[in-house]
Amino acid sequence: MNVRQKYLRVTHLLFIVLIAVQFLPDKVKTDTHISYIIWFFSAVEVLALTVSWFIKKKASLDLFLDIVGTIYGLFILWTLLTAKFDVLKASLFPPPGKVFYQFIEDYDKILINVKSSLGIILEGYLLAAVVSIPLGLFLGWTARLGNAATYVSKFLSSIPPIVYIPYGIALLPTFRSVSVFVIFLAAFWPILAGTMSGVLNAEQRVIDSARVLNVKKITMMFSVILPSALPQIFLGCNQGLTVAFILLTSAEMIGASDGLGYYVKQYSDFGDYTRTIVGIFVIGIVVVFISFLFNRLQRYLLRWKK
C-alpha cells in the first residue's frame, strides 16, 4: 500500500469533524471540558497514524481504522446530543468531556477498584481452570462416566452462581472470598463442559495411532488427548471468562466495599451518573483488554492448527 492508501481515509476525516464539533457553542450551562476531548483524541489520532504506517496488510489496516472511525463517530454523536444540542437529559447523560475530566479526577480511586476486581477474577478463574481442566480430562477419558457427567454438568451449570451468594455470605469469612467463590462457580462449569467435549470428540485416528505405538496412559493424556481437546477447552474458557466478568460486577454491586461493580453502584445510588458512566467505560476497557490477552494466548497455543 502506498501513502495515499494508508492515510487518505474516512477515519481521519471523522477525527477532524470530531475536533470541529467541540468548538460549536454549548447549550448546557455546566462546563463541558472540551480540552480533555481534544487532547485525548489528538493522541488517539497520532497513535492511529503511527500504527497505520507499520500495518502492511490492507485487511488488518481496514479493520483497525474502522474501529477507530466508529469510536470517532460515536463521540461525535454523543457530543452533539449532549453538550451542543442538549437533546439528552444532562443529569443522566453528561457530555463526554465531563466524563473524561471525572476519570482523571478519580484515577487513583479507579485504579484501586480495578486492582480489586482483577484480583478477584484471577483468583476465582484460575482456581476454576486448575480444578476443571484435569477433572474434565479424567471424566472425558472415561467415556461412560463422561457421558453421565455431561448431563449432570448441564443441570448444575444452568443454576445462576449468583444465587449461592447468601450461602457464601453465611459460610465464608469475607465478601471477597464470597466473590471468588461465585467467580469459581461461574467459570468452572463452562470450562469443565468444554474440556469433556474436547476429550470425548478427540480424533479417533490419532488415539488409535498412539495406541499402536504403545504410548503410556499419562503420555496419551497430556501429549495426545490434551492438544486435541485444546480448541474446545479454549471455547469453554472463553465462555467462562465472559460469565465470570458479568457475575463479578453483579456480586460487587450487592455487598462489596471496593471493585468496579461497587464503584458503579455507589455513585448510581447517589445519582452521580458521570461517575457511573466512567465506571461502565472502565469495565468495558478492562474486559476488552483481558479478552485481547486471552485471545493472544489462545492463538499462540493453537498455532499448530495453522
matplotlib code that plots the C-alpha trace (Angstrom):
import matplotlib.pyplot as plt

x = [0.0, 1.2, 1.0, -2.3, -4.0, -2.7, -3.7, -6.5, -9.2, -12.7, -11.4, -9.1, -11.9, -14.1, -11.3, -11.3, -15.1, -14.9, -12.5, -14.5, -17.7, -16.1, -16.0, -19.7, -21.5, -22.7, -26.3, -25.7, -24.8, -22.2, -18.5, -18.2, -14.3, -13.8, -10.0, -10.0, -11.7, -9.3, -6.2, -7.3, -8.5, -5.5, -3.3, -5.6, -5.2, -1.4, -1.4, -3.7, -1.4, 1.7, 0.1, -1.1, 2.5, 3.5, 0.5, 1.3, -1.9, -4.8, -7.5, -5.8, -5.5, -9.1, -10.2, -8.1, -9.2, -12.8, -12.7, -11.1, -13.5, -16.5, -15.3, -14.9, -18.4, -19.9, -18.2, -19.4, -23.0, -22.6, -21.2, -24.0, -26.8, -25.5, -23.3, -24.2, -28.0, -28.9, -31.2, -30.4, -31.0, -27.7, -28.1, -28.3, -26.1, -23.2, -21.1, -18.1, -15.6, -17.0, -16.7, -13.0, -12.5, -14.1, -11.9, -8.8, -10.1, -10.9, -7.9, -6.4, -9.7, -10.5, -7.0, -7.7, -11.1, -9.6, -6.9, -9.5, -11.7, -8.8, -7.5, -10.9, -11.4, -7.9, -8.2, -11.6, -11.0, -7.6, -8.8, -11.7, -9.3, -6.9, -9.7, -12.0, -9.4, -7.8, -11.3, -12.7, -9.8, -10.4, -14.2, -13.9, -11.3, -13.7, -16.5, -19.3, -18.6, -18.1, -21.5, -23.2, -21.2, -22.2, -25.8, -25.1, -22.9, -25.6, -28.1, -25.7, -24.4, -28.0, -28.2, -27.0, -24.0, -25.2, -27.9, -25.2, -24.2, -26.4, -24.8, -21.4, -22.0, -23.2, -20.3, -17.3, -15.4, -15.2, -17.2, -14.0, -14.0, -17.7, -16.9, -14.0, -16.4, -19.0, -16.4, -15.1, -18.6, -19.2, -16.1, -16.0, -18.9, -18.2, -14.5, -15.4, -18.0, -15.6, -12.8, -15.1, -16.4, -12.9, -11.8, -15.0, -14.7, -10.9, -10.0, -10.0, -7.4, -4.8, -5.7, -5.5, -2.1, -0.8, -2.1, -0.4, 2.9, 2.2, 2.1, 1.6, -1.6, -0.1, 1.7, -1.5, -3.5, -1.2, 0.6, -2.2, -5.6, -5.0, -3.6, -6.5, -9.0, -7.5, -9.8, -12.9, -11.1, -10.5, -14.1, -15.2, -12.6, -13.9, -17.4, -16.3, -14.4, -17.4, -19.8, -17.2, -16.9, -20.7, -21.1, -18.1, -19.7, -23.1, -21.6, -19.7, -22.9, -24.6, -22.3, -18.6, -16.7, -14.5, -14.3, -15.7, -19.2, -19.1, -17.9, -20.8, -23.4, -22.2, -22.4, -25.6, -27.3, -26.3, -27.4, -23.9, -24.2, -21.0, -19.0, -21.5, -20.6, -16.9, -17.2, -19.1, -16.4, -13.6, -15.4, -15.6, -11.9, -10.8, -12.9, -11.7, -8.0, -8.3, -10.1, -7.4, -4.6, -6.6, -7.1, -3.4, -2.6, -5.1, -3.6, -0.1, -1.1, -3.2, -0.6, -0.1, -3.6, -2.4]
y = [0.0, 3.5, 6.6, 7.7, 4.3, 4.4, 7.9, 9.1, 7.6, 8.5, 7.8, 10.8, 13.0, 11.9, 13.0, 16.5, 16.6, 15.4, 18.2, 20.8, 19.8, 20.7, 24.4, 24.7, 26.7, 24.7, 24.6, 23.2, 25.5, 23.3, 23.2, 20.6, 20.3, 20.2, 20.4, 16.8, 15.6, 17.5, 16.3, 12.7, 12.2, 14.0, 11.4, 8.6, 10.1, 10.3, 6.7, 5.7, 7.4, 5.7, 2.3, 2.7, 3.1, -0.2, -2.3, -4.0, -6.0, -4.0, -6.1, -5.5, -1.8, -1.6, -3.3, -1.1, 2.1, 1.0, 0.5, 3.9, 5.6, 4.0, 5.4, 8.9, 8.7, 7.6, 10.5, 13.0, 11.8, 11.9, 15.4, 16.7, 15.1, 16.4, 19.5, 21.0, 20.4, 19.3, 16.6, 14.1, 14.9, 16.3, 14.7, 11.2, 11.7, 14.1, 15.5, 13.3, 15.9, 15.9, 12.1, 12.3, 15.0, 12.9, 9.9, 12.0, 13.3, 9.7, 8.0, 6.8, 5.5, 3.8, 2.1, 0.7, -0.7, -2.2, -4.0, -5.3, -6.6, -8.1, -9.9, -11.5, -12.5, -14.0, -16.0, -17.4, -18.0, -19.6, -21.8, -22.9, -23.7, -25.6, -27.8, -28.2, -29.0, -32.1, -33.2, -32.7, -34.7, -37.6, -37.6, -37.3, -40.1, -42.4, -42.4, -43.9, -41.7, -38.7, -39.1, -39.2, -36.2, -34.2, -34.3, -33.6, -30.6, -29.2, -29.3, -27.7, -25.1, -23.9, -22.6, -19.0, -18.9, -15.6, -17.5, -19.0, -15.6, -15.9, -19.3, -17.9, -14.9, -17.3, -19.8, -17.8, -15.2, -12.2, -10.9, -11.1, -14.8, -15.0, -13.1, -15.5, -18.5, -17.0, -16.5, -20.0, -21.4, -19.2, -20.3, -23.9, -25.4, -23.9, -24.9, -28.4, -28.9, -27.7, -30.0, -33.0, -32.2, -31.9, -35.2, -37.1, -35.7, -36.2, -37.6, -41.4, -42.0, -40.1, -42.0, -45.4, -44.4, -43.6, -47.0, -48.8, -47.2, -48.4, -44.9, -44.8, -43.5, -40.4, -39.6, -40.3, -37.9, -34.9, -35.3, -36.7, -36.0, -32.6, -30.9, -32.4, -31.1, -27.6, -25.9, -27.0, -26.2, -22.6, -22.3, -23.3, -20.9, -18.0, -18.7, -19.0, -15.7, -13.8, -15.1, -14.5, -10.8, -10.4, -12.1, -10.2, -6.8, -8.2, -9.6, -6.4, -4.4, -6.4, -6.1, -5.3, -2.4, -2.0, -3.1, -1.8, -3.0, -1.3, 1.9, 2.0, 1.0, 3.5, 6.5, 5.5, 5.3, 9.0, 10.0, 10.7, 9.4, 11.0, 8.6, 5.8, 6.2, 6.4, 3.0, 1.5, 2.6, 1.3, -2.1, -2.3, -1.4, -4.0, -6.7, -5.9, -5.8, -9.2, -10.8, -9.5, -11.0, -14.3, -14.4, -13.9, -16.8, -18.9, -18.1, -19.0, -22.3, -23.3, -22.1, -25.7, -25.7, -23.3]
z = [0.0, -0.8, 1.4, -0.1, 0.5, 4.1, 5.1, 2.8, 4.9, 6.2, 9.7, 9.6, 8.2, 11.2, 13.5, 12.0, 12.3, 16.0, 16.8, 14.9, 16.7, 20.0, 19.0, 18.4, 21.1, 24.1, 25.1, 28.5, 31.4, 33.0, 32.0, 29.2, 29.5, 25.7, 26.2, 27.6, 24.4, 22.1, 23.8, 24.2, 20.6, 19.3, 21.0, 19.6, 16.1, 16.4, 17.5, 14.6, 12.1, 13.6, 13.7, 10.1, 8.9, 10.3, 9.3, 5.9, 5.2, 3.8, 5.7, 9.0, 8.4, 7.3, 10.5, 12.7, 11.2, 11.0, 14.8, 15.4, 13.0, 14.7, 18.0, 16.5, 15.1, 18.4, 20.2, 17.6, 18.1, 21.9, 21.9, 19.6, 21.6, 25.0, 25.0, 21.7, 21.3, 24.8, 23.5, 26.2, 29.9, 31.2, 34.7, 33.1, 30.0, 30.8, 27.9, 27.0, 28.1, 31.6, 31.7, 30.7, 33.3, 36.0, 35.0, 35.6, 38.9, 40.1, 38.6, 41.9, 43.2, 39.9, 39.9, 43.4, 42.2, 39.1, 41.1, 43.5, 40.6, 38.7, 41.8, 42.4, 38.8, 38.6, 41.8, 41.0, 37.3, 37.7, 40.5, 38.3, 35.4, 37.6, 39.0, 36.0, 33.2, 34.9, 36.1, 32.6, 31.1, 33.5, 33.0, 29.3, 29.0, 30.7, 28.1, 30.1, 33.1, 30.8, 29.2, 32.5, 33.9, 30.8, 31.8, 35.4, 34.5, 32.2, 35.1, 37.6, 35.1, 34.4, 38.0, 38.1, 40.5, 42.0, 43.8, 46.0, 47.4, 50.5, 51.4, 50.7, 53.0, 55.7, 55.3, 54.2, 56.3, 53.9, 51.0, 48.9, 49.4, 48.5, 45.3, 44.5, 45.2, 42.8, 40.0, 40.6, 40.0, 37.0, 35.2, 36.5, 34.5, 31.1, 31.3, 32.5, 29.8, 27.1, 28.3, 28.4, 25.0, 23.6, 25.0, 24.0, 20.5, 20.1, 16.7, 17.0, 14.3, 16.4, 19.5, 17.6, 16.2, 19.7, 21.0, 18.2, 19.3, 22.9, 24.3, 28.1, 29.5, 31.1, 27.8, 25.9, 28.1, 28.1, 24.7, 22.5, 24.1, 25.7, 22.5, 20.5, 23.1, 23.3, 20.9, 22.9, 26.1, 25.0, 23.9, 27.4, 28.9, 26.8, 27.9, 31.5, 31.3, 29.9, 32.5, 35.3, 34.4, 34.4, 37.8, 39.3, 38.7, 39.9, 43.1, 43.8, 43.3, 46.0, 49.0, 48.2, 49.7, 46.6, 43.0, 39.7, 40.4, 43.8, 42.1, 39.7, 42.3, 44.9, 42.6, 40.8, 44.2, 44.8, 41.3, 40.1, 36.6, 35.4, 37.6, 36.8, 33.1, 34.0, 35.8, 32.9, 30.4, 32.7, 33.0, 29.2, 28.7, 31.3, 29.7, 26.2, 27.4, 29.2, 26.3, 23.9, 26.1, 26.3, 22.5, 22.0, 24.4, 22.5, 19.1, 20.5, 22.0, 18.9, 16.4, 15.3, 13.8, 11.0]

ax = plt.figure().add_subplot(projection="3d")
ax.plot(x, y, z, "-o")
ax.set_aspect("equal")
plt.show()
